[in-house]
Amino acid sequence: MPKEVIHSKYTPDLESTYVQVGWTRGNEHVEIATVAPTGRLAIFDPDTGTHILTESVTPGWFMQLDRNGINQMIRVLRRARDQAFGEDA
């Protein structure tokens, strides 16, 4: 199963929480996950500019999306990106 990993702007090191996208050809879904590889979650506190580490019972949260769910996520992410940073040229 191919997998792609996306690291946070605030925690770019390999030991921090990241997003993982995995898929298999011909499968009924694509899996997205937020993963805490050490079993600990780093929560960014914008008020102090620091990270707070918390213990996690599970290494992450996994969700399976069908084609419609992925299309909806793409639309929402594009809208969020454009409103946060402005539209691409």
N, C-alpha and C positions, 0 to 999 in steps of 0.2 A: 504494500500500500504506500503510494507516494505521500510524503508529508512535507509541509512547509511550516516554518516557524517565524513568528513576528514578535520582536522584542519591544518593550515599552520605551518610550522616549526617556522616562525617568529612571528606569532600571535596566540598562542595556547589557548587563553582564549575564553570563550563562547560568548563574545560580538563582536568578530572579524569576518571578512569574512571567510567563509568556503565553501567546496565543498560538495554537497549533491547528492546522487545517489538513485533513487527511481524506483520501478518496481511493476508490477502486473502480476501474472501468466496468460498466454494466451493473454496478451496484445500485440499489434503490435510494441511496442517500450519500451526502458528504458530511463528514464529522468535523465539527469545530469544538475547540476546547480551550479553556484557560487552565494552564498547568503550573503547579508549584513543585518543581523538581526536588526540592529538599523537604517537602512536606510542610514548608512554612510559607506563608503569604506575606509579601511586602506591600504594605498599604502606604501610599504617598500622602503626606499631610501638607497641603499647599500653604497653610498658615505658617508652618515652621520650616518648610522646605526640606523636611527629613522623611525617612521611611520608618514605619512602625512594623516590626515583625510579629506575626501572630502564628500560633500553631494551627495546623490543619489536619483534620482526621483523614481526609482524602487528598490525593495529590492534585486534584483539579475538578473542574466541572465539564462534562462532555455532553454534546447535543448533536443529534442527527437532523439534518435539513434535507428536504426534497428540493426539486428544481424550483417550485414556487417559493419556498422559504428562502432559498439562496437569492432569487431575484428580488424579493422584498428586502433582504438585508443589503444587497447592492444599492438599491434605490435609497434606503435610509442612510447608508454610509456616504453616498454621493451628496445627498442633501445636507448632512451634518458637515461634511468637508467643505462644501461650498459656502455654507453659512458661517463656519468657523474661520475659514482662510480666504474666502472669495473664490469666484469661479475661475477655472483654468482658462487660459487664453485660447 
